[in-house]
C-alpha cells in the first residue's frame, strides 16, 4: 500500500528595493514593510539578508488584510430588491 503525503506551502512574494550605496556596500529594503532595511557587501547578500529579516518579522507576527469604508446593505447596492416583495402577493399562475 502506498501512501502519498502532499505538503502545501504558501509562498508570498515581496518587492525589494536594492541600491548600491558605496563600492562594496548594497542596501536592500522590502517595500511596504517597516524596519526591513539591511546592508550587504554584495547585491545578493543584501537580498538574502532582507529575506532573513522578513522571515524573522513574519515569525513573530502576521500580515492581514482589512476593509475600510462603510458597509452597505444589499438593499442599498441593488435597487431592484425593494420591488421583489410585490411578486409574493400574486397568485400562482
C-alpha positions in Angstrom: 0.0 0.0 0.0 1.4 3.4 -1.0 0.6 6.5 1.0 1.1 9.8 -0.6 1.5 12.9 1.6 1.2 16.2 0.0 2.6 19.3 1.7 1.2 22.6 0.6 3.2 25.7 1.3 2.1 29.3 0.9 4.6 31.3 -0.9 4.3 35.1 -0.8 6.3 37.5 -3.0 7.6 40.8 -1.9 9.3 43.6 -3.8 12.8 44.5 -2.7 14.5 47.8 -3.5 18.2 47.4 -3.8 20.6 50.3 -4.1 24.4 50.4 -4.5 25.5 52.7 -1.6 29.3 52.6 -2.0 31.6 50.5 -3.9 31.3 47.5 -1.5 28.0 48.2 0.1 24.4 47.5 -1.0 21.3 48.5 0.8 18.1 46.4 0.4 14.6 47.4 1.7 11.4 45.4 1.4 8.8 47.7 0.0 5.9 48.3 2.4 7.5 46.6 5.4 8.8 48.8 8.2 12.2 48.1 9.7 13.3 45.9 6.8 16.4 47.8 5.5 19.6 45.8 5.6 23.2 46.2 4.3 25.3 43.7 2.5 28.7 43.6 0.8 27.1 42.4 -2.5 23.6 42.7 -4.1 22.9 39.0 -3.5 24.0 39.2 0.2 21.8 42.3 0.8 18.8 40.5 -0.8 19.5 37.4 1.3 19.7 39.5 4.5 16.4 41.2 3.6 14.7 37.9 3.1 16.1 36.7 6.5 14.9 39.9 8.2 11.4 39.5 6.7 11.2 35.8 7.8 12.2 36.9 11.3 9.4 39.5 11.4 6.8 37.2 10.0 7.7 34.5 12.6 6.5 36.9 15.4 3.6 38.4 13.6 1.4 38.3 10.5 0.2 40.4 7.6 -3.6 40.7 7.4 -5.9 42.4 5.0 -8.6 44.8 6.2 -11.6 46.5 4.5 -12.0 50.2 5.1 -15.2 52.1 4.4 -18.9 52.0 5.1 -20.6 48.6 4.7 -23.7 48.8 2.6 -26.7 46.6 2.8 -27.8 44.6 -0.2 -30.9 46.8 -0.4 -28.6 49.8 -1.0 -26.5 48.1 -3.6 -29.3 46.6 -5.6 -32.3 49.0 -6.1 -34.5 46.3 -7.6 -34.7 44.3 -4.4 -37.2 46.7 -2.9 -39.7 45.7 -5.6 -39.2 42.0 -5.2 -41.9 41.6 -2.4 -44.7 42.7 -4.7 -44.5 39.3 -6.5 -45.2 37.5 -3.3 -48.8 38.8 -3.4 -49.5 37.5 -7.0 -51.4 34.2 -7.2 -49.6 31.3 -8.8 -50.2 31.2 -12.5 
